[in-house]
Amino acid sequence: MGRPTKAGKTKARGQKRTTGTRAVTAARRGVRRSRTPRAKTLRAAPLTRDEVTQAVVELANKLAPADVGDLLVAESMIRERAAQLPGGAGRVLRGELELAFMCLKDHAAGRCPQIPYYSISLLAAGVAYLADQLDFVPDFLPRIGMLDDALVMAVACDLSRDGLKRYCVWKGLAPALARRAQRRLAARATR
């Protein structure tokens, strides 16, 4: 004999209870329905400025003053990685990196104590992201692999804008002239 179902009808042993019209139609055709849902194609959402800003600030909060010295030791390797990005974005990245290294070197030597450590840590975070192999976008991808590094460095420089202005005044560079000097240095590096 069978056991009662929810609808009150009796079902014989071994007979599967079907729910919904798709299951009934599939059972009539002898087709077994897969229990796993279809794989949906997911599109990766582009990075937003807020996400990049949050990542830079989180990295800056994790850096210790000794990490600045470690970044300065790895300067040549970091500059080589920055040289891989061609075009205008590469020139801007190398210019920002030049200014960041100048500021970090002067800070490490104790020559510019008036720069807030917040600005130093943000610049160090941008440089550290450039030095790190794990990125938002892998660096081995041609043409776009280094764009996230340039974006992170640009955000780090933008967030530390006030400290960089103070540094440029202390160094005797007007901020606008510093940007032009960055572009000239970048142009010389590409020649």
C-alpha positions as CSV (number, residue, x, y, z in Angstrom):
1,M,0.0,0.0,0.0
2,G,1.1,3.6,-0.4
3,R,1.6,6.4,2.0
4,P,-0.5,9.6,1.9
5,T,1.0,12.8,0.4
6,K,0.3,16.4,1.2
7,A,-2.6,16.5,-1.2
8,G,-4.1,13.5,0.5
9,K,-3.6,11.2,-2.5
10,T,-1.9,7.9,-2.0
11,K,1.5,7.2,-3.6
12,A,2.9,3.8,-4.2
13,R,6.3,2.9,-2.8
14,G,9.2,3.7,-5.1
15,Q,7.2,6.3,-7.0
16,K,8.7,9.8,-6.9
17,R,6.6,12.7,-5.8
18,T,6.6,15.4,-8.5
19,T,6.1,19.0,-7.8
20,G,5.6,21.6,-10.4
21,T,4.8,21.3,-14.1
22,R,8.5,21.1,-15.3
23,A,9.1,18.1,-13.1
24,V,5.9,16.4,-14.3
25,T,6.7,17.1,-18.0
26,A,10.3,15.9,-17.6
27,A,9.1,12.7,-15.9
28,R,6.7,12.0,-18.7
29,R,9.5,12.4,-21.2
30,G,11.8,10.2,-19.2
31,V,14.3,13.1,-18.8
32,R,15.9,13.5,-15.5
33,R,16.1,17.1,-14.3
34,S,19.4,18.4,-13.0
35,R,19.2,19.6,-9.4
36,T,22.0,22.1,-9.9
37,P,21.0,25.5,-11.2
38,R,22.4,26.8,-14.5
39,A,25.6,28.6,-14.2
40,K,25.1,32.3,-14.6
41,T,27.7,34.3,-16.3
42,L,28.9,36.9,-13.9
43,R,30.3,40.2,-15.1
44,A,32.9,41.7,-12.9
45,A,31.9,45.1,-11.7
46,P,34.5,47.8,-12.5
47,L,36.5,49.2,-9.6
48,T,35.1,52.4,-8.2
49,R,37.1,55.2,-6.8
50,D,35.6,54.6,-3.4
51,E,36.8,51.0,-3.5
52,V,40.3,52.0,-4.5
53,T,40.3,54.7,-1.9
54,Q,39.3,52.3,0.8
55,A,42.0,49.8,-0.3
56,V,44.7,52.5,-0.2
57,V,43.6,53.8,3.3
58,E,43.5,50.2,4.6
59,L,47.0,49.5,3.3
60,A,48.2,52.8,4.7
61,N,46.8,51.9,8.1
62,K,48.8,48.6,8.1
63,L,52.1,50.1,7.2
64,A,54.7,50.7,9.9
65,P,57.5,53.4,9.7
66,A,60.0,50.7,9.1
67,D,58.1,49.6,6.0
68,V,59.1,52.9,4.3
69,G,62.7,51.8,4.6
70,D,61.9,48.5,3.0
71,L,60.2,50.2,0.1
72,L,63.2,52.4,-0.4
73,V,65.5,49.3,-0.6
74,A,63.2,47.9,-3.3
75,E,63.1,51.2,-5.3
76,S,64.9,50.0,-8.4
77,M,62.6,46.9,-8.7
78,I,59.5,49.2,-8.2
79,R,60.8,51.6,-10.9
80,E,61.3,48.7,-13.3
81,R,57.7,47.6,-12.8
82,A,56.4,51.2,-13.3
83,A,58.4,51.4,-16.6
84,Q,56.3,48.5,-18.0
85,L,53.2,50.8,-18.4
86,P,53.4,52.6,-21.7
87,G,51.8,55.8,-22.9
88,G,50.5,58.7,-20.9
89,A,49.3,56.6,-18.0
90,G,52.9,55.3,-17.6
91,R,54.4,58.8,-17.7
92,V,52.0,60.0,-15.1
93,L,52.7,56.9,-12.9
94,R,56.5,57.4,-13.2
95,G,56.1,61.1,-12.4
96,E,54.0,60.4,-9.3
97,L,56.4,57.6,-8.3
98,E,59.3,60.0,-8.6
99,L,57.7,62.6,-6.3
100,A,56.6,59.9,-3.9
101,F,60.2,58.5,-3.6
102,M,61.6,62.0,-3.2
103,C,59.2,62.6,-0.3
104,L,59.7,59.2,1.3
105,K,63.5,59.5,1.1
106,D,63.5,62.9,2.7
107,H,61.1,61.6,5.4
108,A,63.2,58.5,6.1
109,A,66.3,60.7,6.4
110,G,64.4,63.0,8.9
111,R,64.8,66.1,6.7
112,C,61.1,67.0,6.4
113,P,59.3,66.4,9.8
114,Q,56.6,68.9,8.9
115,I,54.9,66.5,6.5
116,P,52.0,64.6,8.2
117,Y,52.7,60.9,8.7
118,Y,49.2,60.3,7.2
119,S,50.5,61.7,3.8
120,I,53.7,59.6,4.1
121,S,51.7,56.4,4.9
122,L,49.4,57.0,1.9
123,L,52.3,57.5,-0.4
124,A,54.0,54.5,1.0
125,A,50.8,52.5,0.5
126,G,50.7,53.5,-3.2
127,V,54.3,52.5,-3.6
128,A,53.7,49.2,-1.7
129,Y,50.8,48.4,-3.9
130,L,53.0,48.9,-6.9
131,A,55.7,46.6,-5.4
132,D,53.1,43.9,-4.5
133,Q,52.5,41.0,-6.9
134,L,48.9,40.6,-5.9
135,D,46.8,43.2,-7.6
136,F,43.2,44.0,-8.5
137,V,44.2,43.3,-12.1
138,P,47.1,40.8,-12.7
139,D,50.1,42.5,-14.1
140,F,50.8,39.8,-16.7
141,L,47.8,41.0,-18.7
142,P,49.0,43.0,-21.6
143,R,48.1,46.7,-21.7
144,I,45.8,46.6,-18.7
145,G,47.8,44.8,-16.1
146,M,49.5,47.9,-14.8
147,L,46.5,50.2,-15.0
148,D,45.3,49.4,-11.5
149,D,48.8,50.2,-10.2
150,A,48.6,53.6,-11.9
151,L,45.1,54.1,-10.5
152,V,46.2,53.2,-6.9
153,M,49.2,55.5,-7.1
154,A,47.0,58.4,-8.5
155,V,44.5,57.9,-5.6
156,A,47.3,57.8,-3.1
157,C,48.8,61.0,-4.4
158,D,45.4,62.7,-4.5
159,L,44.6,61.7,-0.9
160,S,48.0,63.0,0.3
161,R,47.7,66.2,-1.8
162,D,48.0,68.5,1.2
163,G,51.1,66.8,2.5
164,L,52.6,66.8,-1.0
165,K,51.9,70.6,-1.3
166,R,53.7,71.1,2.0
167,Y,56.6,69.0,0.7
168,C,56.8,70.9,-2.6
169,V,56.9,74.2,-0.7
170,W,59.6,72.9,1.7
171,K,61.6,71.6,-1.3
172,G,61.2,74.9,-3.2
173,L,58.9,73.5,-5.9
174,A,55.6,75.0,-6.7
175,P,52.9,72.2,-6.9
176,A,52.1,73.1,-10.5
177,L,55.8,73.2,-11.3
178,A,56.2,69.9,-9.5
179,R,53.6,68.4,-11.8
180,R,55.4,69.8,-14.8
181,A,58.7,68.5,-13.5
182,Q,57.1,65.1,-13.1
183,R,56.0,65.2,-16.7
184,R,59.5,66.2,-17.8
185,L,61.1,63.5,-15.8
186,A,58.6,61.0,-17.2
187,A,59.3,62.3,-20.8
188,R,63.0,61.9,-20.3
189,A,62.6,58.4,-19.0
190,T,60.7,57.3,-22.0
191,R,63.2,58.7,-24.5
